[in-house]
């Protein structure tokens, strides 16, 4: 069936959350991070949907759920920083906006990444003792973080989620 611009590919939901504009290559990892497979809620997953902004995108609709673990959202944001999150109440998008008045994106950690990213230094204490990792932003523009234990700097392309 050929589709035009007015055709919806995924049905509307009455109450819940829609996470949209997920890079398709990260969709299933984000599903794991948010533990969507463990939920009893109805979930709709769109994979490689057409997107004017991205070419192709992923999307997740979770029925009757509007709250998520903050650390999980921050992990997901590292994979999909431009993904939008909309809370739906009675078929309407809540009025939450980001600081620029647009749709809110997944929340990147503000100052520190606690127990989110694994240190790439095999000698770092966090890789040899049972303890949480702690990174701070060196440069948010080019996505560089620094381990607060060993000082190793890591760029986004080398992030390994914990």
N, CA, C and O atoms as a GROMACS GRO file, in nm:
protein
  648
    1UNK      N    1   0.083  -0.117   0.000
    1UNK     CA    2   0.000   0.000   0.000
    1UNK      C    3   0.088   0.124   0.000
    1UNK      O    4   0.176   0.137   0.085
    2UNK      N    5   0.066   0.213  -0.093
    2UNK     CA    6   0.142   0.338  -0.100
    2UNK      C    7   0.087   0.435   0.003
    2UNK      O    8  -0.034   0.442   0.025
    3UNK      N    9   0.177   0.509   0.068
    3UNK     CA   10   0.134   0.600   0.172
    3UNK      C   11   0.160   0.743   0.130
    3UNK      O   12   0.258   0.771   0.060
    4UNK      N   13   0.073   0.834   0.171
    4UNK     CA   14   0.099   0.975   0.149
    4UNK      C   15   0.130   1.039   0.283
    4UNK      O   16   0.133   0.972   0.386
    5UNK      N   17   0.155   1.171   0.281
    5UNK     CA   18   0.195   1.240   0.403
    5UNK      C   19   0.091   1.235   0.513
    5UNK      O   20   0.127   1.245   0.631
    6UNK      N   21  -0.036   1.219   0.480
    6UNK     CA   22  -0.140   1.221   0.582
    6UNK      C   23  -0.168   1.084   0.644
    6UNK      O   24  -0.251   1.073   0.734
    7UNK      N   25  -0.100   0.981   0.597
    7UNK     CA   26  -0.122   0.847   0.650
    7UNK      C   27  -0.039   0.826   0.776
    7UNK      O   28   0.082   0.846   0.775
    8UNK      N   29  -0.103   0.786   0.885
    8UNK     CA   30  -0.032   0.754   1.010
    8UNK      C   31   0.012   0.609   1.003
    8UNK      O   32  -0.065   0.521   0.964
    9UNK      N   33   0.136   0.585   1.041
    9UNK     CA   34   0.186   0.449   1.038
    9UNK      C   35   0.166   0.377   1.170
    9UNK      O   36   0.170   0.254   1.176
   10UNK      N   37   0.146   0.453   1.277
   10UNK     CA   38   0.128   0.394   1.409
   10UNK      C   39   0.010   0.462   1.476
   10UNK      O   40  -0.001   0.585   1.471
   11UNK      N   41  -0.078   0.384   1.536
   11UNK     CA   42  -0.199   0.438   1.598
   11UNK      C   43  -0.168   0.528   1.717
   11UNK      O   44  -0.065   0.513   1.783
   12UNK      N   45  -0.258   0.621   1.743
   12UNK     CA   46  -0.247   0.712   1.857
   12UNK      C   47  -0.271   0.634   1.987
   12UNK      O   48  -0.334   0.529   1.987
   13UNK      N   49  -0.219   0.690   2.097
   13UNK     CA   50  -0.242   0.628   2.228
   13UNK      C   51  -0.313   0.730   2.318
   13UNK      O   52  -0.296   0.851   2.302
   14UNK      N   53  -0.393   0.679   2.410
   14UNK     CA   54  -0.468   0.767   2.500
   14UNK      C   55  -0.378   0.825   2.608
   14UNK      O   56  -0.375   0.946   2.628
   15UNK      N   57  -0.304   0.739   2.677
   15UNK     CA   58  -0.212   0.782   2.783
   15UNK      C   59  -0.083   0.702   2.771
   15UNK      O   60  -0.086   0.582   2.744
   16UNK      N   61   0.029   0.769   2.791
   16UNK     CA   62   0.155   0.698   2.786
   16UNK      C   63   0.269   0.788   2.743
   16UNK      O   64   0.264   0.910   2.761
   17UNK      N   65   0.372   0.728   2.686
   17UNK     CA   66   0.493   0.800   2.645
   17UNK      C   67   0.531   0.757   2.504
   17UNK      O   68   0.522   0.640   2.468
   18UNK      N   69   0.573   0.855   2.425
   18UNK     CA   70   0.624   0.828   2.291
   18UNK      C   71   0.768   0.879   2.286
   18UNK      O   72   0.794   0.997   2.309
   19UNK      N   73   0.860   0.790   2.255
   19UNK     CA   74   1.000   0.826   2.234
   19UNK      C   75   1.023   0.813   2.084
   19UNK      O   76   1.016   0.703   2.028
   20UNK      N   77   1.052   0.926   2.020
   20UNK     CA   78   1.057   0.933   1.874
   20UNK      C   79   1.195   0.981   1.830
   20UNK      O   80   1.272   1.033   1.910
   21UNK      N   81   1.224   0.965   1.705
   21UNK     CA   82   1.350   1.008   1.642
   21UNK      C   83   1.471   0.938   1.703
   21UNK      O   84   1.574   0.999   1.730
   22UNK      N   85   1.457   0.808   1.722
   22UNK     CA   86   1.567   0.725   1.772
   22UNK      C   87   1.644   0.674   1.650
   22UNK      O   88   1.583   0.622   1.556
   23UNK      N   89   1.777   0.688   1.648
   23UNK     CA   90   1.852   0.629   1.538
   23UNK      C   91   1.821   0.478   1.532
   23UNK      O   92   1.833   0.410   1.634
   24UNK      N   93   1.782   0.426   1.416
   24UNK     CA   94   1.741   0.284   1.408
   24UNK      C   95   1.845   0.187   1.463
   24UNK      O   96   1.809   0.083   1.518
   25UNK      N   97   1.973   0.220   1.447
   25UNK     CA   98   2.077   0.128   1.494
   25UNK      C   99   2.084   0.119   1.646
   25UNK      O  100   2.149   0.030   1.700
   26UNK      N  101   2.018   0.212   1.716
   26UNK     CA  102   2.019   0.210   1.863
   26UNK      C  103   1.883   0.173   1.924
   26UNK      O  104   1.871   0.163   2.046
   27UNK      N  105   1.783   0.152   1.842
   27UNK     CA  106   1.647   0.128   1.892
   27UNK      C  107   1.642   0.011   1.990
   27UNK      O  108   1.588   0.026   2.100
   28UNK      N  109   1.695  -0.103   1.954
   28UNK     CA  110   1.682  -0.222   2.038
   28UNK      C  111   1.767  -0.212   2.165
   28UNK      O  112   1.732  -0.270   2.268
   29UNK      N  113   1.878  -0.140   2.159
   29UNK     CA  114   1.959  -0.117   2.279
   29UNK      C  115   1.882  -0.028   2.376
   29UNK      O  116   1.885  -0.052   2.497
   30UNK      N  117   1.812   0.072   2.325
   30UNK     CA  118   1.732   0.160   2.411
   30UNK      C  119   1.616   0.083   2.472
   30UNK      O  120   1.580   0.106   2.587
   31UNK      N  121   1.557  -0.007   2.397
   31UNK     CA  122   1.451  -0.093   2.451
   31UNK      C  123   1.504  -0.173   2.569
   31UNK      O  124   1.436  -0.189   2.670
   32UNK      N  125   1.627  -0.224   2.557
   32UNK     CA  126   1.689  -0.298   2.668
   32UNK      C  127   1.719  -0.207   2.787
   32UNK      O  128   1.692  -0.243   2.901
   33UNK      N  129   1.775  -0.090   2.760
   33UNK     CA  130   1.811   0.004   2.867
   33UNK      C  131   1.688   0.043   2.948
   33UNK      O  132   1.694   0.047   3.071
   34UNK      N  133   1.578   0.072   2.880
   34UNK     CA  134   1.456   0.114   2.948
   34UNK      C  135   1.375  -0.003   3.003
   34UNK      O  136   1.270   0.016   3.063
   35UNK      N  137   1.426  -0.125   2.982
   35UNK     CA  138   1.364  -0.248   3.031
   35UNK      C  139   1.219  -0.261   2.985
   35UNK      O  140   1.131  -0.302   3.060
   36UNK      N  141   1.197  -0.226   2.861
   36UNK     CA  142   1.063  -0.230   2.805
   36UNK      C  143   1.012  -0.374   2.791
   36UNK      O  144   0.893  -0.399   2.804
   37UNK      N  145   1.102  -0.466   2.766
   37UNK     CA  146   1.063  -0.606   2.756
   37UNK      C  147   1.011  -0.665   2.885
   37UNK      O  148   0.942  -0.767   2.883
   38UNK      N  149   1.043  -0.602   2.999
   38UNK     CA  150   0.998  -0.651   3.129
   38UNK      C  151   0.866  -0.589   3.174
   38UNK      O  152   0.812  -0.626   3.278
   39UNK      N  153   0.815  -0.495   3.096
   39UNK     CA  154   0.691  -0.426   3.134
   39UNK      C  155   0.568  -0.508   3.096
   39UNK      O  156   0.572  -0.588   3.002
   40UNK      N  157   0.461  -0.485   3.169
   40UNK     CA  158   0.333  -0.546   3.133
   40UNK      C  159   0.252  -0.455   3.041
   40UNK      O  160   0.147  -0.495   2.991
   41UNK      N  161   0.300  -0.333   3.019
   41UNK     CA  162   0.229  -0.236   2.936
   41UNK      C  163   0.229  -0.278   2.790
   41UNK      O  164   0.318  -0.350   2.745
   42UNK      N  165   0.129  -0.232   2.717
   42UNK     CA  166   0.128  -0.250   2.573
   42UNK      C  167   0.234  -0.157   2.514
   42UNK      O  168   0.244  -0.041   2.555
   43UNK      N  169   0.312  -0.207   2.419
   43UNK     CA  170   0.419  -0.129   2.357
   43UNK      C  171   0.410  -0.144   2.206
   43UNK      O  172   0.388  -0.254   2.154
   44UNK      N  173   0.426  -0.033   2.138
   44UNK     CA  174   0.436  -0.034   1.992
   44UNK      C  175   0.576   0.012   1.956
   44UNK      O  176   0.623   0.115   2.005
   45UNK      N  177   0.644  -0.065   1.870
   45UNK     CA  178   0.779  -0.032   1.828
   45UNK      C  179   0.778  -0.010   1.677
   45UNK      O  180   0.730  -0.095   1.602
   46UNK      N  181   0.831   0.104   1.636
   46UNK     CA  182   0.847   0.132   1.493
   46UNK      C  183   0.994   0.129   1.460
   46UNK      O  184   1.074   0.196   1.525
   47UNK      N  185   1.031   0.052   1.360
   47UNK     CA  186   1.171   0.035   1.323
   47UNK      C  187   1.190   0.075   1.178
   47UNK      O  188   1.116   0.031   1.090
   48UNK      N  189   1.288   0.159   1.154
   48UNK     CA  190   1.320   0.209   1.020
   48UNK      C  191   1.200   0.277   0.954
   48UNK      O  192   1.172   0.258   0.835
   49UNK      N  193   1.129   0.357   1.033
   49UNK     CA  194   1.018   0.436   0.980
   49UNK      C  195   1.074   0.553   0.899
   49UNK      O  196   1.181   0.604   0.932
   50UNK      N  197   1.004   0.596   0.794
   50UNK     CA  198   1.052   0.712   0.718
   50UNK      C  199   1.052   0.837   0.806
   50UNK      O  200   0.962   0.858   0.886
   51UNK      N  201   1.155   0.919   0.789
   51UNK     CA  202   1.167   1.043   0.865
   51UNK      C  203   1.226   1.150   0.776
   51UNK      O  204   1.332   1.131   0.715
   52UNK      N  205   1.158   1.264   0.768
   52UNK     CA  206   1.211   1.375   0.690
   52UNK      C  207   1.339   1.430   0.750
   52UNK      O  208   1.426   1.478   0.678
   53UNK      N  209   1.351   1.422   0.882
   53UNK     CA  210   1.465   1.477   0.955
   53UNK      C  211   1.586   1.383   0.951
   53UNK      O  212   1.700   1.428   0.941
   54UNK      N  213   1.560   1.251   0.959
   54UNK     CA  214   1.669   1.156   0.975
   54UNK      C  215   1.684   1.057   0.860
   54UNK      O  216   1.782   0.981   0.856
   55UNK      N  217   1.592   1.054   0.768
   55UNK     CA  218   1.590   0.951   0.665
   55UNK      C  219   1.510   0.831   0.714
   55UNK      O  220   1.403   0.801   0.661
   56UNK      N  221   1.562   0.764   0.815
   56UNK     CA  222   1.493   0.653   0.882
   56UNK      C  223   1.505   0.674   1.033
   56UNK      O  224   1.603   0.731   1.080
   57UNK      N  225   1.406   0.627   1.107
   57UNK     CA  226   1.407   0.646   1.252
   57UNK      C  227   1.342   0.528   1.322
   57UNK      O  228   1.274   0.446   1.260
   58UNK      N  229   1.364   0.522   1.451
   58UNK     CA  230   1.294   0.428   1.537
   58UNK      C  231   1.201   0.506   1.628
   58UNK      O  232   1.221   0.626   1.651
   59UNK      N  233   1.099   0.438   1.680
   59UNK     CA  234   1.003   0.502   1.768
   59UNK      C  235   0.948   0.396   1.864
   59UNK      O  236   0.931   0.281   1.826
   60UNK      N  237   0.922   0.438   1.988
   60UNK     CA  238   0.864   0.349   2.088
   60UNK      C  239   0.745   0.420   2.150
   60UNK      O  240   0.756   0.535   2.192
   61UNK      N  241   0.631   0.351   2.155
   61UNK     CA  242   0.513   0.402   2.225
   61UNK      C  243   0.483   0.305   2.339
   61UNK      O  244   0.464   0.186   2.318
   62UNK      N  245   0.480   0.360   2.460
   62UNK     CA  246   0.451   0.280   2.578
   62UNK      C  247   0.318   0.327   2.634
   62UNK      O  248   0.305   0.442   2.678
   63UNK      N  249   0.222   0.241   2.633
   63UNK     CA  250   0.088   0.275   2.679
   63UNK      C  251   0.083   0.277   2.832
   63UNK      O  252   0.142   0.191   2.898
   64UNK      N  253   0.015   0.375   2.887
   64UNK     CA  254  -0.011   0.385   3.031
   64UNK      C  255   0.114   0.390   3.118
   64UNK      O  256   0.115   0.338   3.230
   65UNK      N  257   0.220   0.452   3.067
   65UNK     CA  258   0.342   0.472   3.146
   65UNK      C  259   0.403   0.606   3.107
   65UNK      O  260   0.429   0.632   2.990
   66UNK      N  261   0.425   0.692   3.207
   66UNK     CA  262   0.484   0.823   3.179
   66UNK      C  263   0.610   0.850   3.260
   66UNK      O  264   0.675   0.953   3.239
   67UNK      N  265   0.646   0.763   3.352
   67UNK     CA  266   0.765   0.784   3.435
   67UNK      C  267   0.866   0.672   3.411
   67UNK      O  268   0.830   0.554   3.399
   68UNK      N  269   0.995   0.710   3.403
   68UNK     CA  270   1.102   0.615   3.381
   68UNK      C  271   1.218   0.645   3.474
   68UNK      O  272   1.230   0.757   3.524
   69UNK      N  273   1.302   0.546   3.498
   69UNK     CA  274   1.421   0.563   3.579
   69UNK      C  275   1.513   0.667   3.514
   69UNK      O  276   1.544   0.655   3.395
   70UNK      N  277   1.555   0.767   3.590
   70UNK     CA  278   1.636   0.877   3.536
   70UNK      C  279   1.768   0.828   3.479
   70UNK      O  280   1.810   0.874   3.373
   71UNK      N  281   1.835   0.735   3.547
   71UNK     CA  282   1.963   0.683   3.497
   71UNK      C  283   1.944   0.611   3.364
   71UNK      O  284   2.027   0.625   3.274
   72UNK      N  285   1.837   0.536   3.351
   72UNK     CA  286   1.809   0.467   3.225
   72UNK      C  287   1.785   0.568   3.113
   72UNK      O  288   1.834   0.549   3.002
   73UNK      N  289   1.712   0.674   3.141
   73UNK     CA  290   1.689   0.778   3.040
   73UNK      C  291   1.819   0.845   2.999
   73UNK      O  292   1.840   0.875   2.881
   74UNK      N  293   1.908   0.868   3.096
   74UNK     CA  294   2.036   0.930   3.065
   74UNK      C  295   2.124   0.838   2.981
   74UNK      O  296   2.193   0.885   2.890
   75UNK      N  297   2.121   0.708   3.008
   75UNK     CA  298   2.194   0.612   2.924
   75UNK      C  299   2.141   0.615   2.783
   75UNK      O  300   2.217   0.618   2.687
   76UNK      N  301   2.008   0.613   2.770
   76UNK     CA  302   1.945   0.617   2.638
   76UNK      C  303   1.982   0.746   2.564
   76UNK      O  304   2.001   0.744   2.442
   77UNK      N  305   1.993   0.857   2.636
   77UNK     CA  306   2.027   0.985   2.575
   77UNK      C  307   2.166   0.983   2.514
   77UNK      O  308   2.191   1.051   2.414
   78UNK      N  309   2.258   0.907   2.572
   78UNK     CA  310   2.392   0.898   2.514
   78UNK      C  311   2.391   0.831   2.379
   78UNK      O  312   2.477   0.857   2.295
   79UNK      N  313   2.293   0.743   2.355
   79UNK     CA  314   2.279   0.676   2.226
   79UNK      C  315   2.192   0.756   2.129
   79UNK      O  316   2.210   0.749   2.007
   80UNK      N  317   2.097   0.831   2.183
   80UNK     CA  318   2.000   0.902   2.099
   80UNK      C  319   1.974   1.042   2.156
   80UNK      O  320   1.863   1.069   2.203
   81UNK      N  321   2.074   1.131   2.152
   81UNK     CA  322   2.058   1.261   2.216
   81UNK      C  323   1.950   1.350   2.154
   81UNK      O  324   1.902   1.443   2.218
   82UNK      N  325   1.912   1.323   2.031
   82UNK     CA  326   1.809   1.404   1.964
   82UNK      C  327   1.672   1.338   1.965
   82UNK      O  328   1.578   1.390   1.905
   83UNK      N  329   1.661   1.224   2.033
   83UNK     CA  330   1.530   1.158   2.044
   83UNK      C  331   1.437   1.244   2.128
   83UNK      O  332   1.478   1.299   2.230
   84UNK      N  333   1.314   1.256   2.084
   84UNK     CA  334   1.216   1.336   2.159
   84UNK      C  335   1.132   1.245   2.248
   84UNK      O  336   1.108   1.128   2.215
   85UNK      N  337   1.088   1.301   2.361
   85UNK     CA  338   1.006   1.227   2.456
   85UNK      C  339   0.878   1.306   2.479
   85UNK      O  340   0.882   1.420   2.525
   86UNK      N  341   0.766   1.246   2.446
   86UNK     CA  342   0.638   1.312   2.467
   86UNK      C  343   0.551   1.230   2.559
   86UNK      O  344   0.530   1.110   2.537
   87UNK      N  345   0.501   1.294   2.664
   87UNK     CA  346   0.402   1.231   2.750
   87UNK      C  347   0.265   1.261   2.691
   87UNK      O  348   0.234   1.375   2.657
   88UNK      N  349   0.185   1.156   2.678
   88UNK     CA  350   0.052   1.169   2.620
   88UNK      C  351  -0.051   1.152   2.731
   88UNK      O  352  -0.048   1.054   2.806
   89UNK      N  353  -0.141   1.248   2.742
   89UNK     CA  354  -0.249   1.241   2.840
   89UNK      C  355  -0.380   1.271   2.767
   89UNK      O  356  -0.396   1.378   2.708
   90UNK      N  357  -0.471   1.176   2.771
   90UNK     CA  358  -0.601   1.187   2.705
   90UNK      C  359  -0.585   1.225   2.557
   90UNK      O  360  -0.649   1.317   2.508
   91UNK      N  361  -0.497   1.151   2.488
   91UNK     CA  362  -0.468   1.166   2.345
   91UNK      C  363  -0.397   1.296   2.308
   91UNK      O  364  -0.381   1.325   2.189
   92UNK      N  365  -0.354   1.375   2.407
   92UNK     CA  366  -0.287   1.501   2.377
   92UNK      C  367  -0.146   1.499   2.434
   92UNK      O  368  -0.122   1.444   2.541
   93UNK      N  369  -0.054   1.560   2.360
   93UNK     CA  370   0.083   1.572   2.407
   93UNK      C  371   0.084   1.672   2.522
   93UNK      O  372   0.029   1.781   2.511
   94UNK      N  373   0.150   1.634   2.632
   94UNK     CA  374   0.160   1.727   2.745
   94UNK      C  375   0.237   1.850   2.699
   94UNK      O  376   0.306   1.845   2.597
   95UNK      N  377   0.225   1.956   2.771
   95UNK     CA  378   0.283   2.083   2.728
   95UNK      C  379   0.429   2.100   2.767
   95UNK      O  380   0.482   2.211   2.757
   96UNK      N  381   0.495   1.992   2.811
   96UNK     CA  382   0.637   2.002   2.845
   96UNK      C  383   0.715   2.043   2.721
   96UNK      O  384   0.695   1.988   2.613
   97UNK      N  385   0.803   2.140   2.736
   97UNK     CA  386   0.889   2.186   2.627
   97UNK      C  387   1.033   2.190   2.676
   97UNK      O  388   1.058   2.198   2.797
   98UNK      N  389   1.128   2.184   2.582
   98UNK     CA  390   1.266   2.199   2.622
   98UNK      C  391   1.298   2.348   2.640
   98UNK      O  392   1.210   2.432   2.625
   99UNK      N  393   1.423   2.379   2.673
   99UNK     CA  394   1.459   2.519   2.701
   99UNK      C  395   1.446   2.610   2.579
   99UNK      O  396   1.439   2.732   2.594
  100UNK      N  397   1.441   2.553   2.459
  100UNK     CA  398   1.424   2.633   2.338
  100UNK      C  399   1.279   2.634   2.289
  100UNK      O  400   1.251   2.686   2.181
  101UNK      N  401   1.187   2.578   2.368
  101UNK     CA  402   1.046   2.576   2.330
  101UNK      C  403   1.007   2.462   2.239
  101UNK      O  404   0.894   2.456   2.192
  102UNK      N  405   1.100   2.369   2.214
  102UNK     CA  406   1.071   2.255   2.128
  102UNK      C  407   1.033   2.133   2.208
  102UNK      O  408   1.019   2.138   2.330
  103UNK      N  409   1.016   2.021   2.137
  103UNK     CA  410   0.984   1.896   2.205
  103UNK      C  411   1.100   1.856   2.295
  103UNK      O  412   1.216   1.871   2.256
  104UNK      N  413   1.071   1.806   2.414
  104UNK     CA  414   1.180   1.767   2.504
  104UNK      C  415   1.253   1.644   2.452
  104UNK      O  416   1.192   1.550   2.402
  105UNK      N  417   1.384   1.647   2.465
  105UNK     CA  418   1.467   1.533   2.424
  105UNK      C  419   1.498   1.448   2.546
  105UNK      O  420   1.474   1.487   2.660
  106UNK      N  421   1.552   1.330   2.520
  106UNK     CA  422   1.600   1.247   2.630
  106UNK      C  423   1.700   1.330   2.711
  106UNK      O  424   1.776   1.406   2.652
  107UNK      N  425   1.701   1.317   2.843
  107UNK     CA  426   1.784   1.405   2.927
  107UNK      C  427   1.929   1.359   2.934
  107UNK      O  428   1.959   1.254   2.990
  108UNK      N  429   2.019   1.438   2.876
  108UNK     CA  430   2.162   1.411   2.894
  108UNK      C  431   2.200   1.446   3.037
  108UNK      O  432   2.148   1.543   3.093
  109UNK      N  433   2.289   1.369   3.097
  109UNK     CA  434   2.334   1.405   3.231
  109UNK      C  435   2.394   1.546   3.229
  109UNK      O  436   2.472   1.579   3.140
  110UNK      N  437   2.356   1.627   3.327
  110UNK     CA  438   2.400   1.767   3.330
  110UNK      C  439   2.549   1.781   3.358
  110UNK      O  440   2.622   1.837   3.276
  111UNK      N  441   2.594   1.732   3.474
  111UNK     CA  442   2.733   1.755   3.515
  111UNK      C  443   2.815   1.627   3.519
  111UNK      O  444   2.931   1.625   3.479
  112UNK      N  445   2.752   1.520   3.567
  112UNK     CA  446   2.829   1.397   3.583
  112UNK      C  447   2.751   1.277   3.532
  112UNK      O  448   2.628   1.277   3.528
  113UNK      N  449   2.827   1.177   3.493
  113UNK     CA  450   2.769   1.051   3.448
  113UNK      C  451   2.809   0.947   3.551
  113UNK      O  452   2.921   0.896   3.549
  114UNK      N  453   2.718   0.918   3.641
  114UNK     CA  454   2.745   0.826   3.751
  114UNK      C  455   2.692   0.688   3.717
  114UNK      O  456   2.571   0.668   3.702
  115UNK      N  457   2.785   0.592   3.706
  115UNK     CA  458   2.751   0.451   3.680
  115UNK      C  459   2.674   0.432   3.549
  115UNK      O  460   2.587   0.345   3.540
  116UNK      N  461   2.708   0.513   3.448
  116UNK     CA  462   2.642   0.505   3.318
  116UNK      C  463   2.738   0.453   3.212
  116UNK      O  464   2.700   0.371   3.128
  117UNK      N  465   2.863   0.501   3.216
  117UNK     CA  466   2.964   0.466   3.116
  117UNK      C  467   3.076   0.388   3.184
  117UNK      O  468   3.111   0.416   3.299
  118UNK      N  469   3.130   0.291   3.113
  118UNK     CA  470   3.242   0.212   3.164
  118UNK      C  471   3.372   0.280   3.123
  118UNK      O  472   3.383   0.331   3.012
  119UNK      N  473   3.469   0.282   3.212
  119UNK     CA  474   3.599   0.340   3.181
  119UNK      C  475   3.674   0.247   3.085
  119UNK      O  476   3.673   0.125   3.100
  120UNK      N  477   3.740   0.307   2.986
  120UNK     CA  478   3.814   0.228   2.888
  120UNK      C  479   3.955   0.194   2.934
  120UNK      O  480   4.027   0.120   2.866
  121UNK      N  481   3.996   0.245   3.050
  121UNK     CA  482   4.128   0.216   3.104
  121UNK      C  483   4.120   0.085   3.182
  121UNK      O  484   4.056   0.081   3.288
  122UNK      N  485   4.184  -0.021   3.134
  122UNK     CA  486   4.176  -0.149   3.204
  122UNK      C  487   4.235  -0.144   3.345
  122UNK      O  488   4.202  -0.229   3.428
  123UNK      N  489   4.322  -0.047   3.373
  123UNK     CA  490   4.382  -0.035   3.506
  123UNK      C  491   4.301   0.052   3.601
  123UNK      O  492   4.334   0.063   3.719
  124UNK      N  493   4.195   0.114   3.550
  124UNK     CA  494   4.112   0.200   3.635
  124UNK      C  495   4.052   0.116   3.749
  124UNK      O  496   4.014   0.000   3.729
  125UNK      N  497   4.045   0.175   3.866
  125UNK     CA  498   3.992   0.104   3.983
  125UNK      C  499   3.848   0.057   3.959
  125UNK      O  500   3.807  -0.045   4.015
  126UNK      N  501   3.772   0.130   3.878
  126UNK     CA  502   3.632   0.092   3.854
  126UNK      C  503   3.621  -0.036   3.772
  126UNK      O  504   3.515  -0.099   3.770
  127UNK      N  505   3.729  -0.074   3.705
  127UNK     CA  506   3.729  -0.200   3.631
  127UNK      C  507   3.788  -0.316   3.712
  127UNK      O  508   3.790  -0.430   3.667
  128UNK      N  509   3.835  -0.284   3.832
  128UNK     CA  510   3.899  -0.386   3.913
  128UNK      C  511   3.840  -0.402   4.052
  128UNK      O  512   3.876  -0.494   4.126
  129UNK      N  513   3.750  -0.314   4.088
  129UNK     CA  514   3.681  -0.319   4.217
  129UNK      C  515   3.532  -0.301   4.193
  129UNK      O  516   3.493  -0.233   4.098
  130UNK      N  517   3.447  -0.359   4.278
  130UNK     CA  518   3.302  -0.340   4.262
  130UNK      C  519   3.258  -0.202   4.309
  130UNK      O  520   3.219  -0.184   4.424
  131UNK      N  521   3.265  -0.105   4.219
  131UNK     CA  522   3.228   0.032   4.253
  131UNK      C  523   3.170   0.102   4.130
  131UNK      O  524   3.199   0.062   4.017
  132UNK      N  525   3.090   0.204   4.151
  132UNK     CA  526   3.031   0.275   4.037
  132UNK      C  527   3.135   0.364   3.968
  132UNK      O  528   3.231   0.410   4.031
  133UNK      N  529   3.114   0.386   3.841
  133UNK     CA  530   3.201   0.478   3.767
  133UNK      C  531   3.151   0.621   3.786
  133UNK      O  532   3.036   0.644   3.822
  134UNK      N  533   3.240   0.716   3.762
  134UNK     CA  534   3.203   0.857   3.771
  134UNK      C  535   3.280   0.934   3.666
  134UNK      O  536   3.403   0.939   3.667
  135UNK      N  537   3.206   0.995   3.574
  135UNK     CA  538   3.266   1.078   3.470
  135UNK      C  539   3.207   1.217   3.477
  135UNK      O  540   3.093   1.236   3.519
  136UNK      N  541   3.286   1.316   3.435
  136UNK     CA  542   3.236   1.452   3.421
  136UNK      C  543   3.262   1.496   3.277
  136UNK      O  544   3.348   1.442   3.208
  137UNK      N  545   3.186   1.595   3.235
  137UNK     CA  546   3.201   1.647   3.098
  137UNK      C  547   3.328   1.731   3.089
  137UNK      O  548   3.351   1.820   3.172
  138UNK      N  549   3.409   1.703   2.989
  138UNK     CA  550   3.522   1.789   2.956
  138UNK      C  551   3.474   1.888   2.851
  138UNK      O  552   3.501   2.008   2.859
  139UNK      N  553   3.400   1.837   2.751
  139UNK     CA  554   3.347   1.920   2.644
  139UNK      C  555   3.218   1.857   2.593
  139UNK      O  556   3.220   1.755   2.524
  140UNK      N  557   3.105   1.918   2.627
  140UNK     CA  558   2.976   1.866   2.582
  140UNK      C  559   2.959   1.881   2.431
  140UNK      O  560   2.886   1.805   2.368
  141UNK      N  561   3.026   1.980   2.374
  141UNK     CA  562   3.015   2.004   2.230
  141UNK      C  563   3.068   1.889   2.147
  141UNK      O  564   3.006   1.849   2.049
  142UNK      N  565   3.183   1.835   2.186
  142UNK     CA  566   3.238   1.721   2.111
  142UNK      C  567   3.224   1.590   2.189
  142UNK      O  568   3.286   1.489   2.155
  143UNK      N  569   3.143   1.593   2.295
  143UNK     CA  570   3.109   1.473   2.370
  143UNK      C  571   3.232   1.406   2.430
  143UNK      O  572   3.252   1.285   2.413
  144UNK      N  573   3.313   1.482   2.501
  144UNK     CA  574   3.429   1.426   2.569
  144UNK      C  575   3.402   1.425   2.719
  144UNK      O  576   3.361   1.526   2.777
  145UNK      N  577   3.426   1.310   2.782
  145UNK     CA  578   3.408   1.295   2.926
  145UNK      C  579   3.540   1.248   2.987
  145UNK      O  580   3.628   1.196   2.918
  146UNK      N  581   3.553   1.268   3.120
  146UNK     CA  582   3.676   1.228   3.189
  146UNK      C  583   3.640   1.144   3.311
  146UNK      O  584   3.552   1.181   3.389
  147UNK      N  585   3.709   1.032   3.327
  147UNK     CA  586   3.693   0.948   3.446
  147UNK      C  587   3.752   1.021   3.565
  147UNK      O  588   3.866   1.066   3.561
  148UNK      N  589   3.673   1.034   3.670
  148UNK     CA  590   3.717   1.105   3.790
  148UNK      C  591   3.811   1.021   3.876
  148UNK      O  592   3.868   1.072   3.972
  149UNK      N  593   3.828   0.894   3.844
  149UNK     CA  594   3.918   0.809   3.921
  149UNK      C  595   4.058   0.801   3.858
  149UNK      O  596   4.158   0.812   3.928
  150UNK      N  597   4.063   0.781   3.726
  150UNK     CA  598   4.195   0.764   3.664
  150UNK      C  599   4.232   0.878   3.569
  150UNK      O  600   4.346   0.886   3.524
  151UNK      N  601   4.137   0.966   3.537
  151UNK     CA  602   4.166   1.080   3.451
  151UNK      C  603   4.155   1.052   3.302
  151UNK      O  604   4.178   1.142   3.221
  152UNK      N  605   4.121   0.930   3.264
  152UNK     CA  606   4.110   0.895   3.121
  152UNK      C  607   3.998   0.976   3.056
  152UNK      O  608   3.888   0.985   3.110
  153UNK      N  609   4.028   1.035   2.940
  153UNK     CA  610   3.928   1.108   2.862
  153UNK      C  611   3.875   1.016   2.753
  153UNK      O  612   3.951   0.944   2.688
  154UNK      N  613   3.744   1.021   2.734
  154UNK     CA  614   3.679   0.934   2.636
  154UNK      C  615   3.586   1.019   2.549
  154UNK      O  616   3.513   1.103   2.600
  155UNK      N  617   3.590   0.995   2.419
  155UNK     CA  618   3.499   1.062   2.326
  155UNK      C  619   3.379   0.971   2.298
  155UNK      O  620   3.385   0.850   2.321
  156UNK      N  621   3.272   1.031   2.250
  156UNK     CA  622   3.146   0.959   2.231
  156UNK      C  623   3.162   0.828   2.155
  156UNK      O  624   3.103   0.726   2.193
  157UNK      N  625   3.240   0.830   2.049
  157UNK     CA  626   3.254   0.708   1.968
  157UNK      C  627   3.317   0.592   2.045
  157UNK      O  628   3.313   0.478   2.000
  158UNK      N  629   3.374   0.621   2.162
  158UNK     CA  630   3.435   0.517   2.244
  158UNK      C  631   3.357   0.489   2.373
  158UNK      O  632   3.400   0.408   2.455
  159UNK      N  633   3.241   0.556   2.391
  159UNK     CA  634   3.160   0.528   2.510
  159UNK      C  635   3.116   0.383   2.508
  159UNK      O  636   3.072   0.331   2.405
  160UNK      N  637   3.130   0.319   2.622
  160UNK     CA  638   3.073   0.185   2.641
  160UNK      C  639   2.982   0.194   2.761
  160UNK      O  640   3.028   0.221   2.873
  161UNK      N  641   2.852   0.172   2.739
  161UNK     CA  642   2.756   0.183   2.848
  161UNK      C  643   2.777   0.072   2.946
  161UNK      O  644   2.812  -0.041   2.910
  162UNK      N  645   2.754   0.105   3.073
  162UNK     CA  646   2.768   0.008   3.180
  162UNK      C  647   2.647  -0.080   3.190
  162UNK      O  648   2.642  -0.169   3.276
   0.00000   0.00000   0.00000
